[in-house]
Structures are given as C-alpha cells and as structure tokens.
Amino acid sequence: MTYEIEITRFAPNPVTERYIGATAEAAAQQIQLDNTIEFVVFVAALERESNLDLGNFYVWWNAEMALIELHENCEHYATDPNFPTTQNGDMQF
C-alpha cells in the first residue's frame, strides 16, 4: 500500500508539493501546513502492484472555511459475460 498526499497552495505564488509514504503516518509526518490562507490537499490510498486506487479525498481550505470531498470509488459493478445482450426496442428512463 502506498499513500500519496499532494498539497497545492494558491497564494502568494502557486506551488504543489507531493509526499509519498508506505504508511499514512509516514506520509502525514512530511506535511508542513503553515498559515497559508488558501490551499487544497489531496490524499490517496493506492495499491501500486495491482494499479488500484482504494479511495481518496480532497480538502479545500479558504481562510476559516473548509470543504471535504470523499471519493469512495463505488463505480465498480459486476457483469455476466454470458448474459444475452439483445435489444428489444428503445429504452426510456
């Protein structure tokens, strides 16, 4: 498992820093958040060997407000390759 943390600061000069650690604690220890007014933090848990993203989230920070967006990677679905795929007319939703 690999944890990636990316911090983007917007002011006074835009800059992006990237940290990678074998554990969440190792990656988090590298982060130095100062009193920057505006920044965004991206955190991802990755399984590099199988090219799998186990989940990630963003934190947007602006002065005294923050917005957190959690991505749970729920887009997976099962299909049966032997299921017939004939179309019987138009579909409407």
VOTI-413099 format. One line per 2 residues: number of its first residue (from 1); their letters; for each residue x, y, z of N, C-alpha, C. Coordinates in Angstrom, 1 decimal. Layout:
N
NUM) a) X:Y:Z:X:Y:Z:X:Y:Z; ... .
***
This chain:
93
1) mt) 0.9:-1.2:0.0:0.0:0.0:0.0:0.9:1.2:0.0; 0.5:2.2:-0.8:1.2:3.5:-0.8:0.2:4.6:-0.6 .
3) ye) 0.6:5.6:0.2:-0.2:6.8:0.4:0.4:8.0:-0.2; -0.4:8.7:-1.0:0.1:9.9:-1.7:-0.6:11.1:-1.1 .
5) ie) 0.1:12.1:-0.8:-0.5:13.4:-0.3:0.0:14.5:-1.2; -0.9:15.3:-1.8:-0.5:16.4:-2.6:-1.1:17.7:-2.1 .
7) it) -0.3:18.7:-1.8:-0.7:19.9:-1.3:-0.5:21.0:-2.3; -1.5:21.8:-2.7:-1.4:22.9:-3.6:-1.7:24.2:-2.9 .
9) rf) -0.8:25.1:-2.9:-1.0:26.4:-2.3:-1.2:27.4:-3.4; -2.2:28.3:-3.3:-2.5:29.2:-4.3:-1.9:30.6:-4.2 .
11) ap) -1.6:31.0:-3.0:-1.1:32.4:-2.8:0.0:32.3:-1.8; 1.0:33.2:-1.9:1.1:34.3:-2.9:1.6:33.8:-4.3 .
13) np) 2.3:32.6:-4.3:2.7:32.0:-5.6:2.3:30.6:-5.6; 1.5:30.2:-6.7:1.1:28.8:-6.7:2.2:27.8:-6.7 .
15) vt) 2.1:26.8:-5.8:3.1:25.7:-5.7:2.4:24.4:-5.3; 2.9:23.3:-5.8:2.4:22.0:-5.4:3.5:21.2:-4.8 .
17) er) 3.2:20.5:-3.7:4.2:19.6:-3.0:3.6:18.2:-3.0; 4.4:17.2:-3.2:3.9:15.8:-3.2:4.7:15.0:-2.2 .
19) yi) 4.0:14.2:-1.4:4.6:13.3:-0.5:4.1:11.9:-0.7; 5.0:10.9:-0.6:4.6:9.5:-0.7:5.1:8.8:0.5 .
21) ga) 4.3:7.9:1.0:4.8:7.1:2.2:4.2:5.7:2.1; 4.9:4.8:2.8:4.4:3.4:2.8:3.2:3.3:3.8 .
23) ta) 3.1:4.2:4.8:2.0:4.2:5.7:1.4:5.6:5.7; 0.2:5.7:6.2:-0.5:7.0:6.2:0.3:8.0:7.2 .
25) ea) 0.8:7.4:8.3:1.6:8.2:9.2:2.9:8.7:8.7; 3.6:7.9:7.9:4.8:8.3:7.3:4.6:9.5:6.3 .
27) aa) 3.5:9.4:5.5:3.2:10.5:4.6:2.8:11.7:5.3; 2.0:11.6:6.3:1.4:12.7:7.1:2.5:13.4:7.8 .
29) qq) 3.6:12.7:8.3:4.6:13.4:9.0:5.4:14.4:8.2; 5.4:14.2:6.9:6.1:15.1:6.0:5.4:16.4:5.7 .
31) iq) 4.2:16.5:6.1:3.3:17.6:5.7:3.6:18.8:6.7; 3.9:19.9:6.2:4.1:21.1:7.0:3.1:22.2:6.5 .
33) ld) 1.9:22.2:7.1:0.9:23.2:6.8:1.1:24.4:7.6; 1.4:25.5:7.0:1.6:26.8:7.7:0.3:27.5:7.7 .
35) nt) 0.3:28.8:7.9:-0.9:29.6:8.0:-1.3:30.1:6.6; -1.1:29.3:5.6:-1.5:29.7:4.2:-3.0:29.8:4.2 .
37) ie) -3.5:30.9:3.6:-4.9:31.2:3.6:-5.7:30.2:2.6; -5.1:29.9:1.5:-5.9:29.1:0.5:-5.0:27.9:0.1 .
39) fv) -5.5:26.7:0.2:-4.8:25.5:-0.3:-5.8:24.4:-0.5; -5.3:23.4:-1.2:-6.1:22.2:-1.4:-5.2:21.0:-1.1 .
41) vf) -5.7:20.0:-0.4:-4.9:18.8:0.0:-5.7:17.6:-0.7; -4.9:16.8:-1.4:-5.4:15.5:-2.0:-4.7:14.4:-1.3 .
43) va) -5.4:13.4:-0.8:-4.9:12.2:-0.2:-5.4:11.0:-0.9; -4.5:10.0:-1.3:-5.0:8.8:-2.0:-4.3:7.6:-1.3 .
45) al) -5.1:6.5:-1.3:-4.5:5.2:-0.8:-4.5:4.3:-2.1; -3.2:3.9:-2.5:-3.0:3.2:-3.7:-2.4:1.9:-3.5 .
47) er) -2.8:0.9:-4.3:-2.2:-0.4:-4.4:-1.4:-0.4:-5.7; -0.1:-0.1:-5.6:0.6:0.1:-6.9:0.8:-1.2:-7.7 .
49) es) 0.9:-2.3:-7.0:1.2:-3.6:-7.7:0.0:-4.0:-8.6; -1.2:-3.7:-8.2:-2.4:-4.0:-9.0:-3.0:-2.8:-9.6 .
51) nl) -2.3:-1.6:-9.6:-2.8:-0.4:-10.2:-4.2:-0.1:-9.7; -4.4:-0.1:-8.4:-5.7:0.1:-7.8:-5.8:1.3:-6.8 .
53) dl) -6.8:2.1:-7.0:-7.0:3.3:-6.1:-8.0:2.8:-5.1; -7.7:2.7:-3.8:-8.6:2.3:-2.8:-9.5:3.3:-2.2 .
55) gn) -9.3:4.6:-2.7:-10.1:5.7:-2.2:-9.2:6.9:-2.0; -9.9:8.0:-2.1:-9.1:9.3:-2.0:-10.1:10.4:-1.5 .
57) fy) -9.5:11.5:-1.1:-10.3:12.6:-0.8:-9.6:13.9:-1.0; -10.3:15.0:-1.1:-9.8:16.3:-1.2:-10.3:17.2:0.0 .
59) vw) -9.4:18.1:0.4:-9.8:19.1:1.4:-9.4:20.5:0.8; -10.5:21.3:0.6:-10.2:22.7:0.1:-10.3:23.6:1.3 .
61) wn) -9.3:24.5:1.5:-9.3:25.4:2.6:-9.2:26.8:2.1; -10.1:27.6:2.7:-10.1:29.1:2.3:-10.4:29.9:3.5 .
63) ae) -9.3:30.5:4.1:-9.5:31.3:5.3:-10.0:30.4:6.4; -11.2:30.6:6.9:-11.7:29.9:8.0:-12.7:28.8:7.6 .
65) ma) -12.8:28.5:6.3:-13.8:27.5:5.9:-13.1:26.4:5.2; -13.6:25.2:5.2:-13.1:24.0:4.6:-14.2:23.2:3.9 .
67) li) -13.8:22.5:2.8:-14.8:21.6:2.1:-14.0:20.3:1.9; -14.7:19.2:2.3:-14.1:17.9:2.2:-14.9:17.1:1.2 .
69) el) -14.3:16.5:0.2:-14.9:15.7:-0.8:-14.3:14.3:-0.8; -15.1:13.3:-0.4:-14.7:11.9:-0.2:-15.0:11.1:-1.5 .
71) he) -14.0:10.5:-2.0:-14.3:9.6:-3.2:-14.1:8.2:-2.7; -15.2:7.4:-2.7:-15.2:6.1:-2.2:-14.9:5.0:-3.3 .
73) nc) -14.8:5.4:-4.6:-14.6:4.5:-5.7:-15.7:3.4:-5.7; -16.9:3.8:-5.7:-18.1:2.9:-5.8:-18.5:2.6:-7.2 .
75) eh) -17.7:2.9:-8.2:-18.1:2.8:-9.6:-18.0:1.3:-10.1; -17.6:0.4:-9.2:-17.5:-1.0:-9.7:-18.8:-1.7:-9.8 .
77) ya) -19.0:-2.5:-10.8:-20.2:-3.2:-11.0:-19.9:-4.6:-11.6; -20.7:-5.6:-11.3:-20.4:-6.9:-11.8:-21.3:-7.1:-13.1 .
79) td) -20.7:-7.8:-14.0:-21.4:-8.2:-15.2:-21.2:-9.7:-15.5; -22.2:-10.3:-16.2:-22.1:-11.7:-16.6:-21.8:-11.7:-18.1 .
81) pn) -20.6:-12.1:-18.5:-20.3:-12.1:-19.9:-21.1:-13.0:-20.7; -21.8:-14.0:-20.1:-22.7:-14.9:-20.8:-24.1:-14.5:-20.9 .
83) fp) -24.4:-13.3:-20.3:-25.8:-12.8:-20.4:-26.1:-12.3:-21.8; -27.2:-12.7:-22.4:-27.5:-12.2:-23.7:-27.8:-10.7:-23.7 .
85) tt) -27.3:-10.0:-24.7:-27.4:-8.6:-24.8:-28.2:-8.1:-26.0; -29.3:-8.8:-26.2:-30.1:-8.4:-27.4:-31.0:-7.2:-27.0 .
87) qn) -31.2:-6.3:-27.9:-32.0:-5.1:-27.6:-33.4:-5.3:-28.2; -34.4:-5.0:-27.4:-35.8:-5.2:-27.9:-36.5:-3.8:-27.9 .
89) gd) -36.0:-3.0:-28.8:-36.6:-1.7:-29.0:-35.9:-0.6:-28.1; -36.4:0.6:-28.1:-35.8:1.7:-27.4:-36.1:1.6:-25.9 .
91) mq) -35.2:2.1:-25.1:-35.3:2.2:-23.7:-35.6:3.7:-23.3; -36.5:3.9:-22.4:-36.7:5.2:-21.9:-36.6:5.2:-20.4 .
93) f) -36.0:6.3:-19.8:-35.9:6.5:-18.4:-36.7:7.7:-17.9 .
***
